[in-house]
Amino acid sequence: MHDDARFDRSSRNKLTPHDLDRFAGPTLFDRVGRVVCRAACLPRKELYEAWEVARRVRRRFRGGRVVDLACGHALLAHLMLVLDDRSERALAVDLRVPESAASLAAALAGEWPRLTGRVSVERAALESVPLGPEDLVVSVHACGALTDAVLSAAIGARARVAVLPCCHDARTCDAGSVDGWVDAPLAIDVTRVARLRAAGYRVHTQRIPAEITPKNRLLLAEPIGAAGAEP
C-alpha cells in the first residue's frame, strides 16, 4: 500500500506505471490518472494542476473551441474535451512542445476514442493564433508577462479566458501601482482583474489547492453580453 499522506502532489517527478495503485478508484480523475501513469511522461504536478483548472473552468464555461496557449503536454486541452463534449475541437499551442506530448495524446485517445482527431497540437507563437469570440482560451502557468499576452489575445477576440498565472515579475508585468500595499504577485493579478473589467469582462476569481502549487490563483473572465454569459 502507498502512503498517500507522503504523496506530494506538487512534485515534478513523472508519474509511471509504479503509481497506478494511487489511481485505482472508479472516478473520472482516477481514470485520467491511470492513463497518465501508463504514458509515463508527465510530471505529477501537471496532472493535478490541469485537472483542478479544467474542472473549475468547465463549471463556469461550456462549449466553444478550446485554445490552450503555452500548452506544454496539452493535457489541459484534452481534459477540457473529456469534461465537455460540446466543445468539438481543441487547439494546443506552445513554442516548445515536448516530444512526449504525442505519446500522451495517443494514450488519452486510446482511453477516449472520441478525442481522436479533435485535438491539434502546434509549435507556434501564441500571437500567431487566430482567435474568435466563440473560443475558450485557457492557459496554466504561462510564465510572467506571457500570461498578459494570453489575456491580450483573448480580449482582442472577445473570447472567454481562464488563466493560472505564475512567475510574476514586477519588471515585466503591470503591478498597477499598488505593490506598495500588497506583495507584487498579488498586485499583478489584481491589476489583471482590473484590466479585464475595464475591457468589459465579468471576472471570477478562485484558487486551486495550495498543496499542488503556491501559484494557485485562477482567473476566469467572460465578455459581458456574450452568448452564455451570466446576466
C-alpha positions in Angstrom: 0.0 0.0 0.0 1.2 3.5 -0.8 1.3 6.2 2.0 -0.9 8.8 0.4 0.0 11.3 3.2 3.5 11.4 1.8 2.5 11.6 -1.9 3.5 15.2 -2.8 1.1 16.4 -5.5 3.4 19.3 -6.3 6.3 17.0 -7.2 7.9 17.3 -10.7 8.6 13.6 -10.7 7.0 11.8 -13.6 4.1 9.5 -13.0 4.8 6.0 -14.1 3.1 2.5 -14.0 4.5 2.2 -10.5 2.0 4.8 -9.4 -1.1 3.0 -10.8 -2.3 1.9 -7.4 -2.8 5.5 -6.4 -5.5 5.9 -9.1 -7.4 2.6 -8.5 -10.7 4.2 -7.8 -13.8 4.5 -10.0 -13.7 8.3 -10.5 -13.1 10.1 -13.8 -9.9 11.6 -12.2 -8.7 8.1 -11.4 -9.3 7.0 -14.9 -7.3 10.0 -16.2 -4.5 9.3 -13.7 -4.2 5.7 -14.9 -3.8 6.8 -18.5 -1.1 9.4 -17.4 0.7 6.7 -15.4 0.8 4.3 -18.3 2.1 7.1 -20.6 5.0 7.7 -18.2 5.9 11.1 -19.4 4.0 13.7 -17.3 5.3 15.4 -14.1 2.9 14.7 -11.2 2.1 18.3 -10.6 1.0 18.9 -14.2 -1.7 16.2 -13.8 -3.1 17.8 -10.7 -2.9 21.4 -12.0 -4.6 20.6 -15.3 -7.3 18.6 -13.6 -8.1 21.3 -10.9 -8.2 24.0 -13.6 -10.2 22.1 -16.1 -13.0 21.1 -13.8 -13.3 24.6 -12.4 -13.4 26.2 -15.8 -16.0 23.7 -17.1 -18.2 24.5 -14.1 -18.3 28.1 -15.4 -17.8 27.9 -19.2 -19.2 25.3 -21.6 -18.8 24.6 -25.3 -16.7 26.5 -27.8 -13.4 25.7 -29.4 -10.7 25.3 -26.7 -7.5 27.1 -27.3 -4.7 26.0 -24.8 -1.9 28.5 -25.0 1.6 27.8 -23.6 0.2 24.2 -23.5 3.2 22.1 -22.6 2.0 18.5 -22.9 -1.5 19.7 -23.8 -3.2 17.7 -21.1 -5.5 20.7 -20.3 -6.8 20.8 -23.8 -7.6 17.1 -23.7 -9.3 17.3 -20.3 -11.5 20.2 -21.4 -12.9 18.0 -24.2 -13.2 15.0 -21.8 -15.3 17.1 -19.4 -17.5 18.7 -22.0 -18.2 17.1 -25.3 -20.0 20.2 -26.6 -16.5 21.5 -27.5 -16.0 19.9 -30.8 -12.2 20.6 -31.0 -9.2 22.0 -29.3 -6.0 23.7 -30.4 -2.9 23.5 -28.1 0.0 25.8 -28.9 3.5 26.2 -27.5 6.8 27.3 -28.8 8.4 24.2 -27.3 6.1 21.2 -27.3 7.7 18.2 -25.5 8.3 15.2 -27.8 6.4 13.1 -25.3 3.2 15.1 -25.9 2.4 12.9 -28.8 2.6 9.8 -26.6 0.3 11.3 -24.0 -2.2 12.3 -26.7 -2.2 8.8 -28.1 -2.8 7.3 -24.6 -5.7 9.7 -24.0 -7.3 8.9 -27.4 -6.8 5.2 -26.6 -8.9 5.6 -23.5 -11.4 8.1 -25.1 -11.6 7.3 -28.8 -13.9 10.3 -29.3 -10.9 12.5 -28.8 -9.2 11.1 -31.9 -8.6 13.9 -34.5 -10.1 16.6 -32.3 -7.1 18.0 -30.5 -4.4 19.7 -32.6 -1.0 20.4 -31.1 1.1 23.0 -32.8 4.5 24.6 -32.3 3.9 28.3 -32.8 4.0 31.7 -31.0 0.7 32.4 -29.3 0.5 35.8 -31.1 0.1 33.9 -34.4 -3.0 32.0 -33.3 -6.2 33.5 -34.8 -9.0 33.6 -32.2 -12.7 34.3 -32.3 -15.5 35.2 -29.9 -16.7 31.6 -29.7 -13.3 30.4 -28.4 -12.5 29.5 -24.8 -8.8 30.4 -24.2 -7.1 28.6 -21.3 -3.5 28.7 -20.0 -1.8 27.1 -17.0 1.3 28.8 -15.7 2.2 30.9 -18.7 5.3 32.5 -17.2 5.3 36.1 -16.2 4.3 38.5 -19.0 3.2 35.6 -21.2 0.0 35.4 -19.1 -0.6 39.1 -20.1 -0.1 38.1 -23.7 -2.7 35.4 -23.3 -5.1 37.9 -21.8 -4.4 40.4 -24.6 -5.2 37.8 -27.3 -8.4 36.8 -25.6 -9.5 40.5 -25.1 -8.8 41.2 -28.7 -11.0 38.4 -29.8 -13.7 39.0 -27.1 -13.2 35.4 -26.1 -13.7 33.8 -22.8 -10.5 33.2 -20.9 -9.1 31.3 -17.9 -5.5 31.6 -16.7 -3.5 30.3 -13.7 -0.6 32.8 -13.6 2.9 32.1 -12.4 6.4 33.7 -12.2 5.1 37.1 -11.5 7.8 39.7 -12.4 7.3 43.3 -11.5 9.8 44.3 -14.1 7.7 43.0 -17.0 4.2 42.8 -15.5 2.0 45.7 -14.6 1.5 45.9 -10.8 -1.0 48.7 -11.0 0.9 51.0 -8.6 -0.5 49.0 -5.7 2.6 46.9 -4.9 3.4 49.4 -2.1 0.4 48.0 -0.3 0.4 44.3 -1.2 3.1 41.9 -2.4 4.0 42.3 -6.1 2.5 39.0 -7.4 -0.9 39.8 -5.8 -0.7 43.3 -7.1 -0.1 42.0 -10.6 -3.0 39.6 -10.5 -5.3 42.3 -9.1 -4.3 44.6 -11.9 -5.1 41.9 -14.4 -8.6 41.7 -13.0 -9.0 45.5 -13.3 -7.8 45.3 -16.9 -10.3 42.7 -17.8 -13.1 44.6 -16.1 -12.1 47.8 -17.9 -12.3 45.8 -21.2 -15.9 44.9 -20.5 -15.4 41.5 -18.9 -17.1 39.8 -16.0 -14.4 38.3 -13.8 -14.5 35.3 -11.5 -11.6 34.6 -9.1 -10.8 31.2 -7.5 -7.9 29.2 -6.1 -6.8 25.6 -6.7 -5.3 23.8 -3.7 -2.1 25.4 -2.5 -0.5 22.0 -1.9 -0.4 21.5 -5.6 1.2 24.9 -6.3 1.6 28.1 -4.4 0.9 29.9 -7.7 -2.8 28.9 -7.3 -4.9 32.0 -8.2 -7.3 31.1 -11.0 -8.7 34.0 -13.0 -11.8 33.3 -15.3 -13.4 36.0 -17.4 -16.2 36.3 -20.0 -17.3 39.3 -22.1 -20.4 40.9 -20.6 -23.2 40.4 -23.0 -21.6 37.4 -24.7 -23.8 34.4 -25.5 -24.0 32.2 -22.4 -22.6 34.9 -20.1 -24.3 35.5 -16.8 -26.7 38.4 -16.6 
